[in-house]
Amino acid sequence: MGSALGAALAQAGHRVVAASGVSDASIRWAAERLGVVPVRPEDVVAAAELILLTVPDDVLPDLVNGLAATGVELRGKLLVHTSGAYGLSVLEPASRMGALPFALHPVMTFTGRDDDLNRITGCSFGVTAPDQLRPIAEALVIEMGGEPVWIADSDRALYHAALAGAANHMVTLIAESSELLRRIGVDHPGRMLGPLLGAALDNVLRLGIAGLTGPVVRGDAGTVRKHVDALILAAPEAADAYVALARLTADRALAAGLLKPEEAERLLDALGGNIWT
């Protein structure tokens, strides 16, 4: 996602000055899509005015805390994460040091293939920011060719649960996902969900289980637990379906070698119990 969004911003006239990555794929995408050699995260922050944090959800809090602990200058810099489940509180350690926080979550699935950049055009972004930064956040989305949709900070977990339930499990109750989005003020849930579901369907038809994306296959147990808690409060009739689909997804991902056993165990704990014998 990071290299795709960076490339989209570059096309809009922004200059990518630095990137950081750990995996071989991230390093390759930084070179191919952004034309930069990955450096340390704190060096990216020092060099840039707008910093995108595009990491798995469970990694995000430690990354923000780590950046704040380095003492790198954050005052006046736009610090953006792309997590659907988190809102602004995860950026609080950096905000206390003067960073300007907001969340831009593209309602799209990214597989690392060349068509990632094209999929940004026309897709919705869930936007959360302090009121004074809202125009900047929405302008960035529009520059990338997306459609900004305002999501209240308190609604981020429910918002992400609705999207993940529809896209990551594939077999889901689309009507329930649309209703959850309407409850938090999204006027056109079909417009938000349409591009996402089309891409997810394309992935599974071409790639099978290898096309799976989302918090389960990433092993993001913390996000999965956030989804369950939010659904129990807002739509208990949908919570059981979410848990059942998450267990099935984890089961298939583990069998296909996409999920490590230790990650599966954390997911099982978040979902409320062991399902394998």
N, C-alpha and C positions, 0 to 999 in steps of 0.2 A: 504493500500500500504506500509506503513512504516514497519509494522511487517513482511510482505512478503519480502521486500528488505533486512531487517535486517537478516532474516533467510537465505536468499541467500548468503549474505556476510559471515555469520557465517559458512555456508557450505564450503565457499572458503578459510577458515582459519583465518578470522578476528574474534576478540573477541568483542562481544557486552557488553558494560560496563554499559549502562544506557539507559532509555527510559522515555518519558513523554507522557501522554495522559489525556484526559478529560472525554470522554464517557465511559460508562461501557464496550462497545465492545473493545475500545482501550486498556483499562486496562486488560481485559481478554486476548487479543491477545498478549500483552507484556509478560504476565506471561506464556502463553501456547507456544508461538512461540519463544520467546527470553529468557525466564527464568529470567526476571528481574521485579522488582516492580517499577512502574512509580514514578518519582520524578519531581521536578520543572524543567522547560526548562533550566534555567541558571545552574542548577546542572548537567544536561546532558552535556552542553557545557564545564563546568569545568572538567568533567571526561574524555571526549572523544577527540580524535585527528581528527576523521571524524564525522561530524554532518549532519544527513539527516533531512531536513525540509519537512515533508510530511503532509501538511495541505491544506484545500480548498484554491483556488486561492485568494479569496477576503480577507482571513485571513493573507496571507503571508506578505504583507508590514508591518502590525502592529506587527507581531511576530518578524520580523527582527529589526524593530525600538525598540521594547521592550527589546530584547536581548542586543542591543547596549547600551541602557540606563542603564542597570543594572551594567555596568562596568566590567562584567566578562571578563577574559582574552581570547581574540580571536586571537591574533597574531600567525601566523603560522598554524592555524587550517583550515582544509578543510571544507568549509561550502557549502552544496549541497542542492538545492531545486529540487523538482520533478514536478513542474508545467510545463505544455506544453506552456501556453500562455506567461509566464514571461521569460525574459532573465536575464542578469547580473545586470541591473540597480536596481532591487528590493533588491539586496544584498549590495548595495553601502554603507549604514550606517555601516555594519559590515566590509566591505572591507577597509573603512577608518581607522578601528582599527586594521588592519593587517590580517584579515581573508582572506583565499584563496578561491575565489568563482567559482562555476560552476553549471550548470543545467544538470540534467539527467532525462529525461522524458521517462518512459517505455511506449511503444506504445501497451498498453494492458489494459483491463478492469479488475478491482478487485472488488469482491463482498463480501469479508470477509469469504469465504468458504475455505475448506481445499485445493482445487485445485489451489488457488492463486499462491503458490510457483512454482508449475509445469508449470504454464503459462509463467513464466519469461523466461524459457529456450527456446532459439530460437527467442525471440521477439526482435524487434528493439528498440533502445533507441535514442531519439533525444538529442544530446549532444551539449552544448554550453559552452565554457570556454575561458579564456585568452590563447593565443598561448602556453605559457610556461606550462600551466596546462593540455593542451589537452592530452598528453600521459597518465597522471594519470587518467583523466576522462574516457578515452577509455579503459584503463586497468581494471578499476572497473567494467565496463559493461561486458567485456569479462569474468572476474572472476565469475560474476553472471550467465553466460551462455547466455548473450544477444549479440546483434549485434549493435555496435555504428554507428550512422549515424550523420555526422556533420551538424548542422544547424546554419547559421549565426545569430548573436544576433538580427539584425534588422528584421529577418524573423520569429521570434518565434510566433507572433500572427497569421500570415498567416498559418504557419505550424500547429498550434493547431486547427485553424478553419477547415483546411482540414481533420484532423483526427476526430474532434468532429462531423463534418457534416456527416461523413461516419458511425461512430460507435454509437453515442448517439441518433441520430434520426432514425437509422435503415433503413428507406425508404429514400434513397438518390441517388444522381447521382454519382456513383463510378468513372466514367470516369473523371468528373470535379475534384474530390479530387486528383486523380492521376496526372492530368495535373498541378494542383497547386503545388504539391510536385516536379514535374519535373522542374518547373520554378525556384525553389530555390535550384536546384542542386542535388536532390535526384535521383540517377541513377536507382534505382529499386523500384518504389512506390508500385508495387504489392507485393514484398517481405515484405515491411513495413506494408501494410494494411492487408495482408492475415491473419496472426494470430489474429489480433484485430477483424476483422469482423467475423471470425469463433467463437470466444468466445462470441461476442455480440449476434450473431444469436443463439448460444446455450442457452444463458441466456433468451432471449425473448421466445424461444420455450418451455423452461421448466418452467419459472417463470412469463411470461407475463409482464405487466407493472412494477411488483415488481423487475424485473431484470434491470431496467433502472439505468444508471450511467451517470455522466457528469455534466457540469456546470449548466444546467437548473434545474435538480432535486436537486442540491446542493444549488440553489439560488444564484449562483455566477454571479450577474448582471454585474459586472465590466468586467469579462472575456467575457461574451456574447457581450457587447458593443465593446470590442477590436476586436472580430471576425468580426462584422458587418463593422466597420471602415476599417479593413484591406481588406476585400472583395470588398468594394465599390471602393477602389483604384486599386486593382490588378485584380479583376474579377467581374465587376458589374453585369454580367449576372447570377452569382451564388449567389449574395447577396440576391436577392428577394427570392430564394429558401430556403436559410438558415433562413431568418426571418420567412417564412411561416412554416417551419418545427419546428423551435423553439417555435412558438406560439402553434402549435398543441401539441408538447411535454409538454409544460407548462400546457396547458389545461387538458390533460389526467393525468398528475402528480397531479394537484390540485384536480381533481375529485376522484382520487384514495387515497387521503389523504397523498401523499408522499411529497407535497409541501405546506408550510404554506401560508395563504392568504397574509401576509405582504411580504413574499419573492416573491410571484407571482406578486405583485404590482411593486416591484423594477425591476423585469424582464420585465414587460410590458413597463415600462418607458424606459428601455434600448432598447427595440424592437420598440419603437415609437408609443405606444398608447394602449388604453384599447380594449380588444377583448371580454370581458364577459359582459353580461347584468344581 
